[in-house]
Structure formats: structure tokens, C-alpha cells
Amino acid sequence: MAMLLFGCVGPSRAADTNLEEQVQLLREQNTILQQQMQKQSQTLDALTQKVQDLEAANSEREKPDSPDSAPAKSGFNFGNVVLSGEGGVGFQKTGSEGFSPNSSFTVEEARLFLDAPIWKDVYFFSEMDLATPENNNAQVNLGELYVDFEDVSQLWGRDDQLNVRAGKMNIPFGEEYLTRYAIDNPLILNSVSDLWGFDPGLEIYGAMGKWSYVVAVQNGGGNGVQDDNNDKSVAGRISFDPNKNWHFSVSGMRTDNLSAENNGLSAVWFAKGFFQSIGSPATTEFHVNAVELDATARWASGYVKAFGGYAHYGDNDPTSANDRDIFYYSAEAVQNLPKHFYAVTRFSEVIADKGYPIMGNGNPGDYFSELTTDLWRLSLGFGYRFSNRLVIKTEYAFEGGQQMNGKSRNEENFFGTEIGFKF
């Protein structure tokens, strides 16, 4: 009986032991598989981060006007060379004293961009302006053209802290110039101050965490790619982005001391004209110092952005005291609507109590050099975005002001429609 019992129990115990060993083996294999999956997950996360970094880098290179980026990688690719373009066509009419008193179909903008790698993180960029709102004589003009040395800060193991550009570049003052092209501007017109310019020089830019900066030393005079003045202009901007909803920046600039006889104009466009001399052409040297604050608040379907600035004009004209203060500001709100529509409004103004050339929407022949004490503009717009490469928009702008001689400026209202595009 005992033998029978042993014979029945013995194999059962052996089977249990074998089962336990199999379970233990399965547990060990499962642990190994989990470790392998964890390593694979870490590797996948690392690869995903690299892809996101590359996409972010390409996204940062999307706008040719950005102070810390190069042009878009869209367009036509010829090997490593990228040819792209932007433009705007439309219709416009102003009041009797405006720049377009007769109804006109217009080619507002036509620009070609060429972007090509040179060596490692060194790139070439050029912009050819075939038509611009400031150029109505169908002449081809050179926009930006520079060599971009990206990630110089890799010399000490840091990305994007220091980048260097040399050539002809945007003057990095304020922020409106970053969105003044037809495809980026929600309206057709810009603010009354509309401060921007190209100028040859040297620029450094970069970012550290939530802070970014751009500083440039440039010729300063309005003589194209040559300069006949040893003094140089300096402009720069520091930006802070505490989160995705808020953006702030402060900009500063000094033009060099410019000869009214040799230069007459600075390289900085202001109020559809230029910062220019108002002293005696034969003897005067003039300069402008300026500062500007910009702020943007964004939400899911729109934004509000505003800026305000102060510029001081001075010269050494011995016959008159021409020093004067100029104040300017702008506030813009955009609300995206269903079905890709949007509504936009902007109010802007320039005030110079002693008078300064403020052309605005006025006829250039009448207002380019005439002194104006105040000019304001209220723009109302409506648009439809087919995509980020095609937009159609319309705008009506009320404009009014006062000249130094007491004459009112009340015949410069604007109506226009425009199609903005890029490829």
C-alpha cells in the first residue's frame, strides 16, 4: 500500500517542481523582455526628440525676415539649393490727397529667395525684390544678402547661443518688419510708423532658454551697399517668452552721424519715408536715436500685439534748433473665425509736436518732406486663409492728421483688396 501511495504521489511532486521551474523561467524571460522594451522605448524617445529638434530647426528657418533664422526650405529644390518666392497682387484706391487717388490694379509685391548651404553650418541667402509697395518703377532691387554662420556656439558645446551673419540684412529694430510682407501681414497696409530697412553690416543673434537677442552694426546711410561715413549705426533687440501665450521685447537703435549733403537719408524707413535731415543740406550732420517696446498676447484663436516707441532727431545745423521728439505706437487685434476666415483691426499714430516728415498714405510729392505734427490711422480688415501659402484680404483705413502749417490731412483714406501668396 505504501509503495502504491509513493508511486502515486512521487510523479505528482515531480510534475509540480517542473511546473515551478517553467513559471520561474517564464518570469525571467518576461523580465528580460521588459528590459529590452524599456531600452527600445528610450531609444525611440531619443529618436523622436531628434526628429522634433530637426523639425523645429526647419521651422525656425521658415521666415527669411526672422532675426534668428533663414528662409523656408519650401519652394523648388535644385540639389541643396532652394528657390522660393512671395508676392501680392490686388486693387487699391485712396482719397484725393493719397498715394493712389485713382483706382488701380497693382502688383504690390514680388520677391524671389535663394537659400543654399556652403559648408557644414554655413549658409548663403539672398532676396531679390522685383516689386514692393515702395518701388513702383519696376526696377529690380537687392533685398537681404548674407552669409549665415549658424551654431558658432558649438565651439563651447551649446546650440544656438551664438550665430553670425555678414552681408546686407534687415535692421533688427522693433518687430513689425518681421510680418510686413503680404503673406504675413493680416492687413494690406502697415502701421503709420512702419519702421524697417536693409543695410550692410555684421549681425550676431542667438537664444538662451526663454531669452533671445539680435544685435547688428551696419552702415547707417541710405546709399545702398557703399558707405562714405566712418561712423556706423547700431541696432538690437532682446526678447523674452515666458510661455507660448506671451512675448515681450525691447529694441534700441542709433543711426550714425549722417551728412545731409552726402546721405540726406538714413537707411531706416519711417512712416513710408525715411529718417531724414531737416537741416541745411550744405552743412548739416544729423542722427536719430530710438527705443521701442513690443508685447504680444496669444490665445487659441487669435492675438493682440502692441508696440510703442520714441525717437529723438538731432542735427548740428547752426542756423536753427532742429532737435525734436517723435512718439509712435500701434495696437493690433486678430480673431480667427470659423471656416478659415479672420477679422483684424489696427490703430496706429505718430506724434511730433515740432513737426517731422510723416508721409503715411499721403501723396509722396506732397508729404515726403513736409512737416506733420500728428498722423493716425484706423484699419479694419477681413480675410480668408486658404492655407499658410495663400490668403485673400480686404481693408478699409481711415487716416487723418495735422500739418505743421495747420492744414488738416483728411483726404487719405484707403480701400484695398489683396491676394498674398508664397511658394
QUIWO-V213384 format. One line per field, one symbol per residue. ss: DSSP state (2 for helix, 1 for strand, 0 for the rest). phi: phi as a letter, one per 40 degrees, with the letter a starting at -180 (. if undefined). psi: psi as a letter, one per 30 degrees, with the letter a starting at -180 (. if undefined). Layout:
BEGIN
ss = ???
phi = ???
psi = ???
END
This chain:
BEGIN
ss = 022222222222222222222222222222222222222222222222222222222222000000000000000111001111111111111100010000011111111111111110011111111111001000001111111110022222000000111111110000022220000000000000000101111111111100111111110010000000000011111111111001111111110001100000111111001111000000001111111111111110011111111111111000000001111111111111022211111111111111111000010222200011111111111111111001111111111111100001100001111111110
phi = .ccccccccdccccccccccccccccccccccccccccccccccccccccccccccccccccbccccbabccccgbbbgccbbbaaaababaabccbccacbdacbbcaabbbbbacbafcbbbbabbccaadcbbbgccbcccaabbccfccccbgbcgcabbbbibbdccbgbcccbccdcbccbccbcccfcaibacibbbaiaagcbaaabbbbdgccbgcbbbbccbcbaaabbbbcaccbababbbabcccbccccbgbccccafgbbcacbccccbcbbabbaaabbabbbbdbiabbaaaabbbcaabdccaccdabbbaaabbbbbcbdggcabaaabaabbbccgacbcfcccdccbcbccbcaababbbbaabbcacbaabababbcbaaacccgccbbbbdbbababbaab
psi = eeeeeeeeeeeeeeeeeeeeeeeeeeeeeeeeeeeeeeeeeeeeeeeeeeeeeeeeeeefgfkffkfglallgaakkibfkkkllllklaklkllfgafifkkkkljekjkkkkkkkekchklkklkjjeklffjgggkklkbkjlkjjlhffffggkkgeklkkkbklkjikafeffhflefekfaelaleeiklllkkakkklakjbgkllkkkkleflhhbglkgkfkllkllkklkjeaffkkllkllkklljkkfeeeeklfjkkhfbljlkgakfefkkllkklkkkkkkkkaegalkkllklkkkkllgjffljfklkkkllkkkkkjkllhgllkkkkklkkkjfgkljjebglkefefefkkkfkklkjkklklkjeagfkkkllkkkkklaklegfkljghglkkllkjkll.
END
